[in-house]
Amino acid sequence: MIVALRKQQETHQAPVIPDEWFAPKAKNKGEEEAVVRPSLSYWKDAWRRLKKNKLAMAGLIFLVLLTIMAVIGPMLSPHSVGDQNLRNQNLPPSGEYWFGTDKLGRDMFVRVWYGARISLFVGVVAALADFIIGIIYGGVAGYKGGRTDNIMMRIVEILYGLPYLLVVILLMVVMGPGLLTIIVALSATGWIGMARIVRGQVLQIKNFEYVLASKTFGTKTSRIIRKNLLPNTMGPIIVQITLTVPSAIFAEAFLSFLGLGIQSPYTSWGMMASDGLSSILTGHWWRLVFPAFFISATMFAFNVVGDGLQDALDPRLRR
């Protein structure tokens, strides 16, 4: 057939196209219903891309195991968190004391997992407080705009300029040291970063067509923010939350290390690291190594998960 067409072209004749070229192609049974690529929602596609990030998945697995051990870890040891035995003080890790003992003969293994409860609780509660306050404040400032936005953001800049340690010390004087004081201190100025991110996203989205349509139909401002704006800003918000938790954990550890944080009988990784710092010179390395390791590993895990979520939730990387 092709040879015949070439001969016609050589003799300058108009090519004759055979009718069988226009015959429909035979289809196999069920071929018309075959789907080349499964339909994926935004969140399913983000999860699929997150699973491809091995470092982020390793960090996520570590955090899940850490949470499980914080719940059941103290139950795995025959010793209690408050058991003191001066005859067993500063014992190295062994079959009976897996992480060794401290200067009062208390089991470090049990204390590490009780410390994990406090540190994770402080981090999660501080992140939730930043989430709620930051979304409300940033959403209102970004949606209203104009004079309201200027006044609200000037307040944010004033709070941002306050020294963080000064705020904590003032709260310690007013409220007294304790777990509640730490959470309030972390939440007092921690929501500023969340508010700025939410404001920037809302300023970008509020002029989209579907938001203007909601305004045209007379929808209330609170409903527009809740139904139209916030769902489309959840990607950056989730990433910011994963980065807020390790910051709060480190801040609590830092304050406890300085003696401004959790007080006895409670314990946290920061307090344990503070108690174990002097033991390095005496050769009792386990008293500092274990709490310092879990602080570092937890912060690293949250950060790699946050970076993985940032890549997974970025719509520009979606294929």
Secondary structure per residue as TSV (DSSP state, phi and psi in degrees):
chain	resnum	aa	ss	phi	psi
A	1	M	-	360.0	-44.9
A	2	I	H	-65.1	-37.7
A	3	V	H	-62.9	-40.5
A	4	A	H	-64.1	-39.5
A	5	L	H	-64.7	-39.9
A	6	R	H	-64.1	-38.6
A	7	K	H	-64.7	-38.1
A	8	Q	H	-65.0	-38.7
A	9	Q	H	-65.9	-37.5
A	10	E	H	-67.0	-33.3
A	11	T	T	-90.6	9.5
A	12	H	T	60.1	31.4
A	13	Q	-	-96.4	149.1
A	14	A	-	-65.9	129.5
A	15	P	-	-67.3	138.6
A	16	V	-	-98.2	117.3
A	17	I	-	-90.0	122.4
A	18	P	-	-68.3	151.4
A	19	D	G	-68.8	-27.7
A	20	E	G	-68.1	-16.1
A	21	W	G	-66.8	-23.5
A	22	F	G	-98.4	5.4
A	23	A	S	-72.5	136.9
A	24	P	-	-64.1	144.5
A	25	K	-	-73.2	138.9
A	26	A	-	-68.5	136.6
A	27	K	-	-109.3	143.1
A	28	N	-	-78.2	156.8
A	29	K	T	-66.5	127.3
A	30	G	T	85.6	-3.4
A	31	E	G	-69.8	-30.2
A	32	E	G	-69.3	-18.5
A	33	E	G	-98.4	1.5
A	34	A	-	-71.3	140.1
A	35	V	-	-109.2	123.1
A	36	V	S	-69.6	-42.6
A	37	R	S	-135.6	128.6
A	38	P	-	-63.7	145.7
A	39	S	-	-75.5	127.6
A	40	L	-	-122.0	135.9
A	41	S	-	-76.6	173.6
A	42	Y	H	-61.3	-43.5
A	43	W	H	-74.4	-35.6
A	44	K	H	-65.9	-39.6
A	45	D	H	-67.4	-37.2
A	46	A	H	-64.4	-41.7
A	47	W	H	-65.0	-38.3
A	48	R	H	-62.8	-41.6
A	49	R	H	-74.3	-30.8
A	50	L	H	-66.3	-37.3
A	51	K	H	-65.6	-23.4
A	52	K	T	-77.1	-16.9
A	53	N	-	-86.4	99.7
A	54	K	H	-65.3	-37.8
A	55	L	H	-67.0	-42.1
A	56	A	H	-65.4	-40.0
A	57	M	H	-67.2	-36.5
A	58	A	H	-63.4	-42.1
A	59	G	H	-63.4	-39.3
A	60	L	H	-65.9	-42.3
A	61	I	H	-62.5	-41.6
A	62	F	H	-60.7	-42.7
A	63	L	H	-66.3	-37.4
A	64	V	H	-65.2	-45.7
A	65	L	H	-64.3	-38.1
A	66	L	H	-63.2	-41.9
A	67	T	H	-64.5	-41.7
A	68	I	H	-63.7	-43.7
A	69	M	H	-68.4	-31.7
A	70	A	H	-63.6	-28.4
A	71	V	H	-84.5	-47.4
A	72	I	H	-104.3	-9.7
A	73	G	G	-55.2	-50.3
A	74	P	G	-61.2	-23.4
A	75	M	G	-75.1	-17.5
A	76	L	G	-80.8	-11.3
A	77	S	S	-109.1	142.7
A	78	P	S	-73.4	-9.2
A	79	H	S	-95.2	154.2
A	80	S	-	-100.2	160.8
A	81	V	T	-66.6	-26.2
A	82	G	T	-99.2	1.2
A	83	D	-	-67.1	125.3
A	84	Q	-	-121.9	132.9
A	85	N	-	-146.9	101.8
A	86	L	G	-64.2	-19.9
A	87	R	G	-71.3	-19.4
A	88	N	G	-107.6	20.7
A	89	Q	T	-71.4	143.0
A	90	N	T	56.2	39.2
A	91	L	-	-81.2	140.0
A	92	P	-	-72.0	167.1
A	93	P	S	-56.7	136.1
A	94	S	-	-152.1	-174.4
A	95	G	S	-67.3	-28.8
A	96	E	S	-86.9	-44.3
A	97	Y	S	-114.7	99.4
A	98	W	T	-65.2	-34.1
A	99	F	T	-109.9	13.5
A	100	G	-	80.6	-169.8
A	101	T	B	-127.9	164.2
A	102	D	-	-97.8	-166.5
A	103	K	T	-69.4	-15.7
A	104	L	T	-104.3	9.0
A	105	G	-	77.9	17.0
A	106	R	-	-85.7	147.1
A	107	D	B	-70.0	119.1
A	108	M	H	-69.0	-30.7
A	109	F	H	-61.4	-47.8
A	110	V	H	-65.8	-41.8
A	111	R	H	-66.6	-34.8
A	112	V	H	-62.2	-42.6
A	113	W	H	-77.5	-30.2
A	114	Y	H	-66.7	-38.4
A	115	G	H	-63.2	-34.0
A	116	A	H	-63.8	-37.7
A	117	R	H	-60.5	-47.1
A	118	I	H	-65.4	-46.9
A	119	S	H	-64.6	-44.8
A	120	L	H	-67.3	-37.5
A	121	F	H	-63.2	-45.7
A	122	V	H	-62.3	-45.4
A	123	G	H	-62.4	-45.4
A	124	V	H	-69.4	-43.8
A	125	V	H	-65.4	-41.6
A	126	A	H	-63.2	-39.2
A	127	A	H	-66.8	-39.6
A	128	L	H	-65.2	-40.4
A	129	A	H	-63.2	-43.7
A	130	D	H	-62.5	-38.3
A	131	F	H	-62.0	-49.4
A	132	I	H	-68.8	-51.5
A	133	I	H	-65.9	-44.2
A	134	G	H	-64.6	-39.4
A	135	I	H	-67.5	-45.6
A	136	I	H	-64.3	-48.9
A	137	Y	H	-67.1	-50.2
A	138	G	H	-67.4	-35.8
A	139	G	H	-65.5	-43.5
A	140	V	H	-66.6	-43.6
A	141	A	H	-63.5	-43.6
A	142	G	H	-70.3	-36.8
A	143	Y	H	-75.2	-42.5
A	144	K	H	-70.5	-46.3
A	145	G	-	65.5	-170.1
A	146	G	H	60.4	-135.7
A	147	R	H	-64.6	-40.7
A	148	T	H	-60.5	-44.3
A	149	D	H	-63.9	-42.8
A	150	N	H	-61.9	-44.8
A	151	I	H	-65.4	-45.6
A	152	M	H	-65.4	-38.1
A	153	M	H	-75.2	-27.2
A	154	R	H	-66.6	-37.6
A	155	I	H	-63.0	-40.8
A	156	V	H	-61.5	-42.2
A	157	E	H	-65.6	-35.7
A	158	I	H	-65.4	-46.1
A	159	L	H	-64.9	-35.7
A	160	Y	H	-66.6	-28.0
A	161	G	T	-81.5	-10.0
A	162	L	S	-73.8	134.1
A	163	P	-	-63.2	129.1
A	164	Y	H	-62.4	-44.4
A	165	L	H	-64.7	-34.2
A	166	L	H	-64.5	-40.9
A	167	V	H	-62.2	-42.5
A	168	V	H	-64.5	-44.6
A	169	I	H	-63.5	-41.2
A	170	L	H	-63.0	-40.4
A	171	L	H	-68.1	-35.3
A	172	M	H	-61.8	-38.8
A	173	V	H	-69.1	-41.1
A	174	V	H	-76.9	-47.1
A	175	M	H	-99.3	-20.3
A	176	G	-	87.9	151.4
A	177	P	S	-68.5	145.7
A	178	G	S	162.7	178.7
A	179	L	H	-65.9	-42.9
A	180	L	H	-63.5	-38.8
A	181	T	H	-63.6	-40.6
A	182	I	H	-61.4	-45.5
A	183	I	H	-64.3	-43.6
A	184	V	H	-63.7	-41.4
A	185	A	H	-64.5	-40.9
A	186	L	H	-69.0	-31.7
A	187	S	H	-85.6	-16.8
A	188	A	H	-60.4	-43.0
A	189	T	H	-125.2	-1.2
A	190	G	H	-70.7	-21.1
A	191	W	T	-78.3	-6.6
A	192	I	H	-63.1	-44.8
A	193	G	H	-62.4	-41.5
A	194	M	H	-63.1	-41.9
A	195	A	H	-62.9	-39.9
A	196	R	H	-65.3	-41.0
A	197	I	H	-66.0	-46.0
A	198	V	H	-63.0	-42.3
A	199	R	H	-59.8	-45.5
A	200	G	H	-62.7	-39.6
A	201	Q	H	-68.2	-41.0
A	202	V	H	-67.7	-39.6
A	203	L	H	-59.0	-33.1
A	204	Q	H	-77.7	-35.1
A	205	I	H	-92.6	-25.1
A	206	K	T	-65.2	-16.9
A	207	N	T	-98.0	9.1
A	208	F	S	-70.9	161.0
A	209	E	H	-62.5	-40.9
A	210	Y	H	-69.3	-28.0
A	211	V	H	-72.5	-42.6
A	212	L	H	-62.9	-35.0
A	213	A	H	-66.1	-40.1
A	214	S	H	-63.2	-40.2
A	215	K	H	-63.8	-39.6
A	216	T	H	-62.1	-38.1
A	217	F	T	-81.5	4.4
A	218	G	T	80.0	25.0
A	219	T	-	-68.0	142.3
A	220	K	-	-66.6	152.1
A	221	T	H	-60.4	-43.2
A	222	S	H	-61.7	-37.6
A	223	R	H	-72.2	-36.4
A	224	I	H	-63.2	-43.8
A	225	I	I	-64.7	-41.8
A	226	R	I	-74.8	-37.8
A	227	K	I	-98.6	-32.2
A	228	N	I	-104.5	-40.4
A	229	L	I	-89.5	-52.2
A	230	L	G	-62.5	-42.7
A	231	P	G	-58.2	-28.2
A	232	N	G	-88.4	-0.5
A	233	T	G	-114.3	8.4
A	234	M	H	-67.2	-29.2
A	235	G	H	-57.5	-60.7
A	236	P	H	-60.6	-31.6
A	237	I	H	-67.1	-44.6
A	238	I	H	-62.4	-42.5
A	239	V	H	-61.3	-42.8
A	240	Q	H	-64.1	-35.8
A	241	I	H	-64.3	-43.8
A	242	T	H	-64.6	-24.1
A	243	L	H	-90.1	-19.9
A	244	T	H	-75.7	-37.4
A	245	V	H	-59.7	-50.9
A	246	P	H	-64.9	-31.9
A	247	S	H	-63.9	-40.9
A	248	A	H	-68.3	-39.2
A	249	I	H	-62.9	-43.3
A	250	F	H	-67.2	-39.0
A	251	A	H	-63.8	-41.9
A	252	E	H	-64.8	-41.7
A	253	A	H	-64.1	-39.9
A	254	F	H	-64.3	-45.4
A	255	L	H	-67.3	-40.1
A	256	S	H	-66.1	-34.9
A	257	F	H	-63.4	-34.9
A	258	L	T	-83.3	-4.8
A	259	G	T	87.6	10.5
A	260	L	S	-103.7	3.4
A	261	G	S	-105.9	-131.7
A	262	I	-	-63.2	136.7
A	263	Q	-	-111.0	155.3
A	264	S	T	-59.5	148.1
A	265	P	T	-83.9	-1.2
A	266	Y	-	-70.6	160.3
A	267	T	-	-139.5	153.1
A	268	S	-	-145.7	168.7
A	269	W	H	-61.5	-37.9
A	270	G	H	-65.0	-42.4
A	271	M	H	-65.4	-40.4
A	272	M	H	-65.0	-38.8
A	273	A	H	-66.6	-36.9
A	274	S	H	-65.5	-42.2
A	275	D	H	-67.5	-32.8
A	276	G	H	-88.0	-5.8
A	277	L	H	-62.5	-44.0
A	278	S	G	-71.4	-17.3
A	279	S	G	-77.3	-13.8
A	280	I	G	-62.3	-40.1
A	281	L	T	-68.9	-24.1
A	282	T	T	-95.3	2.8
A	283	G	T	88.9	4.9
A	284	H	-	-92.5	65.8
A	285	W	T	-64.5	-30.4
A	286	W	H	-64.4	-24.5
A	287	R	H	-69.0	-24.1
A	288	L	H	-103.8	-35.2
A	289	V	H	-65.4	-45.9
A	290	F	H	-66.3	-51.0
A	291	P	H	-64.4	-37.5
A	292	A	H	-65.6	-37.9
A	293	F	H	-62.8	-46.0
A	294	F	H	-70.0	-33.0
A	295	I	H	-62.4	-48.4
A	296	S	H	-66.6	-44.9
A	297	A	H	-65.6	-38.7
A	298	T	H	-67.4	-43.0
A	299	M	H	-63.8	-41.0
A	300	F	H	-64.2	-42.0
A	301	A	H	-63.4	-45.5
A	302	F	H	-63.4	-38.3
A	303	N	H	-68.7	-40.9
A	304	V	H	-70.4	-33.6
A	305	V	H	-66.2	-40.8
A	306	G	H	-63.0	-41.9
A	307	D	H	-65.2	-39.8
A	308	G	H	-64.8	-40.5
A	309	L	H	-66.0	-36.3
A	310	Q	H	-62.0	-40.8
A	311	D	H	-72.2	-39.2
A	312	A	H	-70.6	-33.6
A	313	L	T	-91.5	-0.7
A	314	D	-	-76.6	114.1
A	315	P	G	-65.2	-20.2
A	316	R	G	-71.7	-19.3
A	317	L	G	-95.6	2.2
A	318	R	-	-76.7	135.9
A	319	R	-	-123.7	360.0
